[in-house]
């Protein structure tokens, strides 16, 4: 046949995706006012954060049952979490990227209420 063909194309504005990377683990802080618990954590570049908060289980493994909510901000308020000795809450944060990659679990924080009973020791 002896025919040769050359093809040329020009492409502008090319962007390449480099994969999916997990964000760093957030550093969690906790404060209280009245009966409210305030959490804030470091911005690790995650697209969103999972807020885990089980009752009466400080050494929990994060899962769908411990997931309280998600947030795009780096703070969250738990109203009325203080004051009940029968419910003590643990808190931890997981940063997530939009592709599903997860950070390691943040440091854990907790609130603990103890009842005081009258009487003689």
QUIZI-V713955 format. One record per backbone hydrogen bond with DSSP energy under -0.5 kcal/mol. NH is the residue of the N-H (numbers start at 1). CO is the residue of the C=O. E is the energy in kcal/mol with one decimal. If there is no record, write none. Layout:
BEGIN
NH/CO/E + NH/CO/E
END
This chain:
BEGIN
21/19/-0.5 + 24/44/-0.7 + 28/26/-0.7 + 29/40/-3.0 + 31/38/-2.1 + 33/36/-1.9 + 36/33/-2.5 + 37/78/-2.3 + 38/31/-3.2 + 39/37/-0.5 + 39/76/-3.1 + 40/29/-1.9 + 41/74/-2.0 + 42/27/-1.2 + 44/42/-0.8 + 47/96/-1.7 + 48/96/-1.8 + 49/71/-3.0 + 50/94/-3.2 + 51/69/-3.0 + 52/50/-0.6 + 52/92/-2.8 + 53/66/-2.4 + 56/88/-4.1 + 60/57/-1.0 + 62/60/-0.5 + 66/63/-1.1 + 67/63/-1.2 + 68/51/-3.1 + 69/51/-1.4 + 71/49/-2.2 + 76/39/-2.2 + 78/37/-3.2 + 79/77/-0.7 + 81/35/-0.8 + 81/78/-1.0 + 82/35/-2.3 + 85/83/-0.6 + 87/84/-1.8 + 89/111/-0.7 + 90/54/-2.0 + 91/109/-3.1 + 92/52/-1.7 + 94/50/-1.9 + 96/48/-2.9 + 97/101/-2.5 + 100/97/-2.2 + 103/95/-2.9 + 106/93/-2.4 + 107/26/-0.7 + 109/91/-2.1 + 111/89/-2.5 + 117/115/-0.5
END
